[in-house]
Amino acid sequence: MRVGFFPLDRKLGLVKHSWTPETISEALQLAVDIPSYRRAAGRFQKLTKMPMSKSSLQALVQEYGGQLVEAQEQEAEAMVKAPASGEETEVVWRQIPEPDSEVMAVSLDGTMLNIIGEGWKEVKVVTISAVEAEVELERDEEKEVRLSRHSYRARLGEAKEFAKHQWAEACRRGLEKAKKIVSVNDGALWIWLIIAMCYSPCIEIID
């Protein structure tokens, strides 16, 4: 017996899974928002009237999460790799996007996560934000500063590997073109080594 496929299935992205990409996206979002595969799968079934088991949702998270990790790994390597050059090769520099504001903020931190079967490990996180225009307050003439348009990137692993990933996020947000960078962090040595390597000179604030 030969097993074939319908051309329309491939066009609609239904070759591997019986769900549409939009349905998978919604299921993955529930898995992110709800800290329980069982509860997230139950919520998915209630909202869509479509069957979804805990194990199926977990398999989707592992599959697409793995793809995201691989994509971010490739991006991080590309951001720290020098462009190819040679006598017959023209050096093509990547385009640098414009930042969301003239002043950008970058902060790094670590938090402990209990990995099933592995125990407690530190997850390193970077937060990048736009610094909104300062607003004069009439009552005391002080200046108010607000952060907006936050983005994050997190990684399990050593600081030297995380340095590449946080830099990839910084490049994506256009920090290379920012007129001023502000960095607020605690006193962890690994954080300030990354700040000195990637963002010096910048305004450094110990939290």
C-alpha contacts under 8 A as a table, 3 or more apart, distances in Angstrom:
res1	aa1	res2	aa2	distance
5	F	9	D	7.08
5	F	10	R	7.83
5	F	15	V	7.39
6	F	9	D	5.27
6	F	10	R	6.95
7	P	10	R	5.30
7	P	11	K	6.36
8	L	11	K	4.90
8	L	12	L	6.07
9	D	12	L	5.15
9	D	13	G	6.01
9	D	14	L	4.76
9	D	15	V	5.71
10	R	13	G	4.95
10	R	14	L	5.72
10	R	15	V	5.30
11	K	14	L	7.62
12	L	20	T	7.14
13	G	16	K	7.70
13	G	20	T	6.59
13	G	21	P	6.77
14	L	17	H	5.40
14	L	18	S	5.68
14	L	19	W	6.46
14	L	20	T	6.16
14	L	21	P	7.97
15	V	18	S	7.46
17	H	20	T	7.59
19	W	22	E	7.98
19	W	23	T	5.86
19	W	24	I	6.30
20	T	23	T	5.16
20	T	24	I	6.34
21	P	24	I	5.07
21	P	25	S	6.09
22	E	25	S	5.01
22	E	26	E	6.33
23	T	26	E	5.19
23	T	27	A	6.24
24	I	27	A	5.03
24	I	28	L	6.11
24	I	60	L	7.88
25	S	28	L	5.17
25	S	29	Q	6.19
26	E	29	Q	5.05
26	E	30	L	6.33
27	A	30	L	5.20
27	A	31	A	6.34
27	A	40	A	7.84
27	A	41	A	7.67
27	A	44	F	6.38
27	A	57	L	7.23
28	L	31	A	4.95
28	L	32	V	6.30
28	L	57	L	7.55
28	L	60	L	7.29
28	L	61	V	6.34
29	Q	32	V	5.07
29	Q	33	D	6.16
30	L	33	D	5.04
30	L	34	I	5.81
30	L	40	A	5.57
30	L	41	A	7.94
30	L	43	R	7.78
30	L	44	F	7.27
31	A	34	I	5.44
31	A	35	P	6.91
31	A	36	S	7.17
31	A	37	Y	6.21
31	A	40	A	5.48
31	A	41	A	7.73
31	A	57	L	7.44
31	A	61	V	7.49
32	V	35	P	6.92
34	I	37	Y	7.49
34	I	39	R	7.03
34	I	40	A	5.67
35	P	39	R	7.93
35	P	40	A	7.67
36	S	39	R	5.30
36	S	40	A	5.99
37	Y	40	A	5.02
37	Y	41	A	5.89
37	Y	54	K	5.28
37	Y	55	S	7.78
37	Y	57	L	6.62
37	Y	58	Q	6.44
38	R	41	A	5.27
38	R	42	G	6.19
38	R	53	S	7.46
38	R	54	K	4.87
39	R	42	G	5.01
39	R	43	R	6.10
40	A	43	R	5.04
40	A	44	F	6.14
40	A	54	K	7.87
41	A	44	F	4.99
41	A	45	Q	6.30
41	A	52	M	5.60
41	A	53	S	5.91
41	A	54	K	5.59
41	A	57	L	6.49
42	G	45	Q	5.19
42	G	46	K	6.26
42	G	52	M	7.42
42	G	53	S	7.84
43	R	46	K	5.07
43	R	47	L	6.18
44	F	47	L	5.26
44	F	48	T	6.00
44	F	49	K	7.74
44	F	50	M	7.51
44	F	52	M	7.03
45	Q	48	T	5.33
45	Q	49	K	4.94
45	Q	50	M	5.12
45	Q	51	P	5.58
45	Q	52	M	6.18
46	K	49	K	5.57
46	K	50	M	7.83
52	M	56	S	6.37
52	M	57	L	6.78
53	S	56	S	5.14
53	S	57	L	6.32
54	K	57	L	5.31
54	K	58	Q	6.20
55	S	58	Q	5.01
55	S	59	A	6.08
56	S	59	A	5.08
56	S	60	L	6.31
57	L	60	L	5.08
57	L	61	V	6.30
58	Q	61	V	5.11
58	Q	62	Q	6.24
59	A	62	Q	5.14
59	A	63	E	6.07
60	L	63	E	5.07
60	L	64	Y	6.03
60	L	65	G	7.94
61	V	64	Y	5.46
61	V	65	G	5.41
62	Q	65	G	5.09
62	Q	66	G	5.81
63	E	66	G	5.28
63	E	67	Q	6.49
64	Y	67	Q	4.95
64	Y	68	L	6.23
65	G	68	L	5.06
65	G	69	V	6.20
66	G	69	V	5.07
66	G	70	E	6.20
67	Q	70	E	5.14
67	Q	71	A	6.16
68	L	71	A	5.07
68	L	72	Q	6.11
69	V	72	Q	5.18
69	V	73	E	6.07
70	E	73	E	5.00
70	E	74	Q	6.29
71	A	74	Q	5.23
71	A	75	E	6.21
72	Q	75	E	4.96
72	Q	76	A	6.01
72	Q	165	H	7.38
73	E	76	A	5.17
73	E	77	E	6.27
73	E	165	H	7.46
74	Q	77	E	5.22
74	Q	78	A	6.17
75	E	78	A	5.08
75	E	79	M	6.28
75	E	168	A	6.66
76	A	79	M	5.24
76	A	80	V	6.78
76	A	164	K	5.32
76	A	165	H	5.05
76	A	167	W	7.38
76	A	168	A	5.16
77	E	80	V	5.54
77	E	81	K	6.12
77	E	164	K	6.99
78	A	81	K	5.16
79	M	164	K	7.47
79	M	167	W	7.42
79	M	168	A	5.79
79	M	171	C	7.67
80	V	164	K	6.84
83	P	91	V	6.18
83	P	92	V	6.70
83	P	93	W	6.74
84	A	89	T	7.21
84	A	90	E	7.90
84	A	91	V	6.13
84	A	92	V	7.92
85	S	88	E	7.97
85	S	89	T	5.35
85	S	90	E	6.24
85	S	91	V	5.34
86	G	89	T	4.84
86	G	90	E	7.16
87	E	90	E	7.85
96	I	171	C	7.13
96	I	172	R	7.86
96	I	174	G	6.16
96	I	176	E	7.35
96	I	177	K	7.58
97	P	171	C	7.72
97	P	172	R	6.90
97	P	173	R	6.87
97	P	174	G	4.83
97	P	177	K	7.81
98	E	173	R	7.44
98	E	174	G	5.06
98	E	175	L	7.95
98	E	177	K	6.44
98	E	178	A	7.87
99	P	102	E	6.88
99	P	104	M	7.57
99	P	130	A	7.89
99	P	173	R	5.72
99	P	174	G	4.33
99	P	175	L	5.98
99	P	177	K	6.51
99	P	178	A	6.03
100	D	104	M	7.71
100	D	130	A	5.76
100	D	149	R	7.92
100	D	173	R	7.44
100	D	174	G	7.70
101	S	104	M	6.31
101	S	130	A	5.54
101	S	131	V	6.38
101	S	132	E	7.05
101	S	178	A	7.22
102	E	131	V	7.80
102	E	178	A	5.21
102	E	179	K	5.21
102	E	180	K	6.48
103	V	130	A	6.62
103	V	131	V	5.48
103	V	132	E	7.86
103	V	178	A	5.98
103	V	179	K	6.00
103	V	180	K	4.73
103	V	181	I	5.71
103	V	182	V	7.37
104	M	128	I	7.30
104	M	129	S	5.91
104	M	130	A	4.79
104	M	131	V	5.45
104	M	175	L	6.85
104	M	178	A	6.44
104	M	180	K	6.46
104	M	181	I	4.99
104	M	182	V	6.30
105	A	128	I	5.68
105	A	129	S	5.13
105	A	130	A	6.21
105	A	131	V	6.53
105	A	147	L	7.85
105	A	181	I	5.61
105	A	182	V	4.68
105	A	183	S	5.66
105	A	184	V	7.82
106	V	126	V	7.04
106	V	127	T	5.72
106	V	128	I	4.57
106	V	129	S	6.53
106	V	181	I	7.27
106	V	182	V	6.38
106	V	183	S	5.00
106	V	184	V	7.10
107	S	126	V	5.68
107	S	127	T	5.25
107	S	128	I	6.63
107	S	183	S	5.46
107	S	184	V	5.49
107	S	185	N	5.76
108	L	124	K	7.31
108	L	125	V	5.64
108	L	126	V	4.43
108	L	127	T	6.37
108	L	185	N	6.26
108	L	191	I	6.31
109	D	124	K	5.85
109	D	125	V	5.42
109	D	126	V	6.62
109	D	185	N	7.06
109	D	186	D	7.54
109	D	191	I	7.23
110	G	122	E	6.06
110	G	123	V	5.49
110	G	124	K	4.36
110	G	125	V	6.01
111	T	122	E	5.43
111	T	123	V	5.33
111	T	124	K	6.58
111	T	125	V	7.93
112	M	120	W	6.19
112	M	121	K	5.48
112	M	122	E	4.45
112	M	123	V	6.05
113	L	120	W	5.42
113	L	121	K	5.40
113	L	122	E	6.11
113	L	123	V	6.60
114	N	118	E	7.52
114	N	119	G	5.18
114	N	120	W	4.24
114	N	121	K	6.36
115	I	118	E	5.19
115	I	119	G	5.11
115	I	120	W	6.04
115	I	121	K	7.01
116	I	119	G	6.34
118	E	121	K	7.96
121	K	156	L	7.51
122	E	156	L	6.50
122	E	157	G	7.47
123	V	154	A	6.54
123	V	155	R	5.61
123	V	156	L	4.74
123	V	157	G	7.13
124	K	154	A	5.54
124	K	155	R	5.42
124	K	156	L	6.35
124	K	157	G	7.61
124	K	159	A	7.71
124	K	162	F	7.02
125	V	152	Y	6.93
125	V	153	R	5.72
125	V	154	A	4.27
125	V	155	R	6.60
125	V	166	Q	7.87
126	V	152	Y	5.59
126	V	153	R	5.49
126	V	154	A	6.50
126	V	166	Q	5.96
127	T	150	H	6.65
127	T	151	S	5.78
127	T	152	Y	4.69
127	T	153	R	6.97
128	I	150	H	5.60
128	I	151	S	5.38
128	I	152	Y	6.47
128	I	169	E	7.97
128	I	170	A	7.12
128	I	173	R	7.75
129	S	147	L	5.86
129	S	148	S	5.64
129	S	149	R	5.57
129	S	150	H	4.47
129	S	151	S	6.61
130	A	147	L	5.59
130	A	148	S	5.25
130	A	149	R	5.87
130	A	150	H	7.06
131	V	145	V	6.92
131	V	146	R	5.95
131	V	147	L	4.76
131	V	148	S	6.52
132	E	145	V	6.40
132	E	146	R	5.42
132	E	147	L	6.02
132	E	148	S	6.94
133	A	145	V	6.92
133	A	146	R	7.75
134	E	143	K	5.81
134	E	144	E	5.46
134	E	145	V	5.21
134	E	146	R	7.68
135	V	143	K	5.59
135	V	144	E	5.38
135	V	145	V	7.14
136	E	141	E	5.84
136	E	142	E	6.19
136	E	143	K	5.10
136	E	144	E	6.81
137	L	140	D	6.09
137	L	141	E	5.00
137	L	142	E	5.72
137	L	143	K	6.32
137	L	144	E	7.29
138	E	141	E	5.30
138	E	142	E	7.96
147	L	150	H	7.63
152	Y	169	E	7.72
153	R	165	H	7.35
153	R	166	Q	6.56
153	R	169	E	6.88
155	R	162	F	6.27
155	R	165	H	7.75
156	L	162	F	7.84
157	G	161	E	6.69
157	G	162	F	6.79
158	E	161	E	5.55
158	E	162	F	6.32
159	A	162	F	4.90
159	A	163	A	5.97
159	A	190	W	6.43
160	K	163	A	5.24
160	K	164	K	7.25
161	E	164	K	5.71
161	E	165	H	7.04
162	F	165	H	5.09
162	F	166	Q	6.16
163	A	166	Q	5.38
163	A	167	W	6.12
163	A	194	I	6.31
164	K	167	W	5.13
164	K	168	A	6.21
165	H	168	A	5.05
165	H	169	E	6.50
166	Q	169	E	5.18
166	Q	170	A	6.26
167	W	170	A	4.86
167	W	171	C	6.11
167	W	198	C	7.30
168	A	171	C	5.11
168	A	172	R	6.21
169	E	172	R	4.99
169	E	173	R	6.28
170	A	173	R	5.12
170	A	174	G	6.32
170	A	175	L	5.51
170	A	176	E	7.70
171	C	174	G	5.10
171	C	175	L	5.96
171	C	176	E	6.54
172	R	175	L	7.91
174	G	177	K	5.76
174	G	178	A	6.85
175	L	178	A	4.97
175	L	181	I	7.62
178	A	181	I	6.69
180	K	202	C	6.78
180	K	203	I	7.86
181	I	199	Y	7.40
181	I	202	C	5.20
181	I	203	I	6.29
182	V	202	C	5.88
182	V	203	I	4.69
182	V	204	E	6.25
182	V	205	I	7.68
183	S	195	I	7.85
183	S	202	C	7.14
183	S	203	I	6.12
183	S	204	E	5.14
183	S	205	I	6.06
184	V	204	E	6.26
184	V	205	I	4.67
184	V	206	I	5.87
184	V	207	D	6.13
185	N	191	I	7.48
185	N	205	I	6.53
185	N	206	I	5.39
185	N	207	D	5.33
186	D	206	I	5.52
186	D	207	D	4.90
187	G	191	I	7.60
187	G	192	W	7.57
187	G	206	I	6.48
187	G	207	D	7.54
188	A	191	I	5.55
188	A	192	W	6.88
189	L	192	W	5.42
189	L	193	L	6.25
190	W	193	L	5.18
190	W	194	I	6.44
191	I	194	I	5.33
191	I	195	I	6.31
192	W	195	I	4.80
192	W	196	A	5.97
193	L	196	A	5.18
193	L	197	M	6.14
194	I	197	M	5.03
194	I	198	C	5.94
194	I	199	Y	7.88
195	I	198	C	5.34
195	I	199	Y	5.20
195	I	200	S	6.53
196	A	199	Y	5.88
196	A	200	S	5.03
196	A	201	P	7.57
197	M	200	S	6.61
199	Y	202	C	6.04
